[in-house]
Amino acid sequence: MVKFSKELEAQLIPEWKEAFVNYRQLKKYIKIIKIKRVLNQSQPPKQTFGRSIFDSFRFLINKLYNSHNNNNMQQEIIQVNRKTTEESEDVYETELAQLFAEEDEVQVFFAKLDGELNKVNQFFKKQEIEFVERGEVLNKQLNILLELKQVLSNRRRKNQSLKPSNTGIFPHFPSQGSNYSESVGKPKDSDTEVSEMDEVMSTLERNGLSFVNSGMRVKTKKGKPQMAIRIDIPATTPTAVTSMLWEDLVNSPMKAAGCGGEFINKRKIQCAEKMIRSAFVELYKGLGLLKTYSSLNMVAFTKILKKFDKVSCQKASTNYLKEVKRSHFISSDKVVRVMDEVESTFTKHFTNNDRKRAMKFLRPQQQPKASHMITFLVGLSTGCSVSLCCVYVILAHLCGIFSPNTEQAYMDAVYPVSSVFVLLSLHLFMYGCNLYMWKSTRINHNFIFEFSASTALRHRDAFLMCTTLMTTVFGAMVMHLLLRAAGFSPSQVDAIPGILFLFFVGLLICPFDIFYRPTRFCFIRVIRNIACSPFYKVLLVDFFMADQLTSQIPLLRHLETTGCHTFARVFKSHHPEACHSGRLYVEITYLISFLPYWWRALQCARRWFDDSDINHLANMGKYVSAMVAAGARVTYGRQDNNLWFAIVFITSGVATVYQLYWDFVKDWGFFNPNSKNPWLRDDLILKNKSIYYMSIALNVVLRVAWVETITHLNVGPVQRRLLDFFLASLEVIRRGHWNFYRLENEHLNNVGHFRAVKAVPLPFRDIDSDN
């Protein structure tokens, strides 16, 4: 049987952990009470000079009397008083009867219990008010959307028999010197103009919106203030940007012709509807979490009071449990009523009264339990990959593949593509370790990354992808050796690495629902977002993945080499020597070395533009310094002289110090001078502090591993490539190690602000709020 403390720890909302009843601490107080009572009972009784024969009769009479009056006495053991503070908040204070008045431990316990009850009550009230207000705002937004869609429908029916003058939805009436946020085409008839404007204005006025223009209100012929509808559609993906630009260019000829004004088009209405739908889903999720919060705390209070009754041998919990049940977090039914309203509203307006479909949005299917088959497949593929690796080593030794005569051609064909897949597999393995640690430490990574709980990758899935990839790669390498030994032409055999690469690219973009399609498509979307970084709002998953790419620059350079040698040997497009010294190859090498840092710097610039936070510009400087250092190292690899050695040493040293500072202070939140944990931060998820100090030292060592690249050790070509691969692997390991502490710090920030529900931006906004 699982202890309730562990069950509570497993079921509570991680971001609201501090707001839950501190069950473990209350249990400690009860243990102290128990120990104190045992010690008191174990003390020898005072010596008496004699006993009376009537003592046994007195004992029986007292016992019967106590049992007879037990029900009357338990009402007087404790008295819970509810007081109202100046802030109109209920505060509970417990008064103890004479039975417990002399026990300091009991007084401390009930004082702590009162504090926990007040904490739970106040937090519940605060969250309840927030969610109710959010529901009212959403209803207002939904009413505006429905009215605008109705006006759009009426407009279409009205223009079915007429040739429309433009494709706008609402009429735009520019007054002299005015500029509106959103409007529509201008009809020719002035009476129609006024009537349609009245229709739009009445739509807005019914929902309490009053928009201003340039600080003053413009009047129509009927004396009503003219308004401008503003729809804020945040560009969170490149698709949203391109689609809205296309709508504005194609469906807004007046605007394109220079007539001024903006248009409410069909695309923006659809985006607004999607935003409001997502906001309703998040509201329902938050209400469900608050309901869970209430029920778990009620169970915790019941369990802890029963434990106290057992220790004190009194039924003292009756009065207290009555007050707990009468407290706001139990007696209030607002959460349930708002949840019912959200269900009915969502079913009616977003799923055409299809409740089953609505529940799929509001209550998405949770991720099924891990199958033992996945664990079996992980073990099987791991065994296969290890066996194939051993077979490959034996065959390579027997074939003399690393002899001076054959090593260069073979290494050019096999080493780059095998390094790509091995580094990718290592990164997947590290990510699987991250997933396991995040799950073990209750870090809500799915919420942070905004992943769907039903399709998010689990650590076993990541390990399966890693081992399957390695098995396939080692199998291809063994096949490559066997075909070379069988006498096939090198041009045919050397096509195997290219075929393997194309196979995995095809698997990545495969549209069929096989091999983790949601994860593959999510990866493609994130990579697309990174490539279009400056044109849309940057999400956490975007810059987190961009940071991963900065650690995979060797992998990208191996991709360049693989493609170059594949085209040179299979398609005879150029000589293979051009893949090492050609001008185009060198330029692409510089581009690949710069590109991940460039993307990350653009993301920082966009975040600064959106948030006006100077820290984003400082972060951009870190990636610019890394870009300069990477370019200097590439140049030093081709021009080995003292000048470039000094440049590389200075630029790389500055970039490393910059990166270490940002790792420890900004990304991990360490080195807080006022922290109760020296050199760390106040809140730590891992109990053993020494792990954090070891991680700091390990990160420093792995950050300065670039020193080996400028020493130019006197080793052979094969050893040099193996050494480069080893350093690239160390950087991947460092990134996986960095990932855990980066997300730990982000999770603690969410916990500190009690962020358990995503804040969805709403489309309709009052221009008065902008001013």
Secondary structure, 3 states (H helix, E strand, C coil): CCCHHHHHHHHCCHHHHHHCCCHHHHHHHHHHHHHHHHHHHHCCCCCCCCCCCCHHHHHHHHHHHHHHCHHHHHHHHEEEEEEECCCCCEEEEEEECHHHHCCHHHHHHHHHHHHHHHHHHHHHHHHHHHHHHHHHHHHHHHHHHHHHHHHHHHHHHHCCCCCCCCCCCCCCCCCCCCCCCCECCCCCCHHHHHHHHHHHHHHHHCCCCCCCECCECEECCCCCEECCCCECCCCCCHHHHHHHHHHHHHCCHHHHCCCCCCECCHHHHHHHHHHHHHHHHHHHHHHHHHHHHHHHHHHHHHHHHHHHHHHHCCCCHHHHHHHHHHCHHHHCCHHHHHHHHHHHHHHHHHCCCCHHHHHHHHCCCCCCCCCHHHHHHHHHHHHHHHHHHHHHHHHHHHHCCCCCCCHHHHHHHHHHHHHHHHHHHHHHHHHHHHHHHHHHCCCCHHHHHCCCCCCCCCHHHHHHHHHHHHHHHHHHHHHHHHHHHCCCCHHHHCHHHHHHHHHHHHHHCCCCCCCCHHHHHHHHHHHHHHHCHHHCCCCHHHHHHHHHHHCCHHHHHHHHHHHHHHHHHHCCCCCCCHHHHCHHHHHHHHHHHHHHHHHHHHHHHHHHHHHCCHHHHHHHHHHHHHHHHHHHHHHHHHCCCHHHHHHHHHHHHHHHHHHHHHHHHHHCCCCCCCCCCCCCCCCCCCCCHHHHHHHHHHHHHHHHHHHHHHCCCCCCHHHHHHHHHHHHHHHHHHHHHHHHHHHHHHHHHHHHCCCCCCCCCCCECCHHHHC
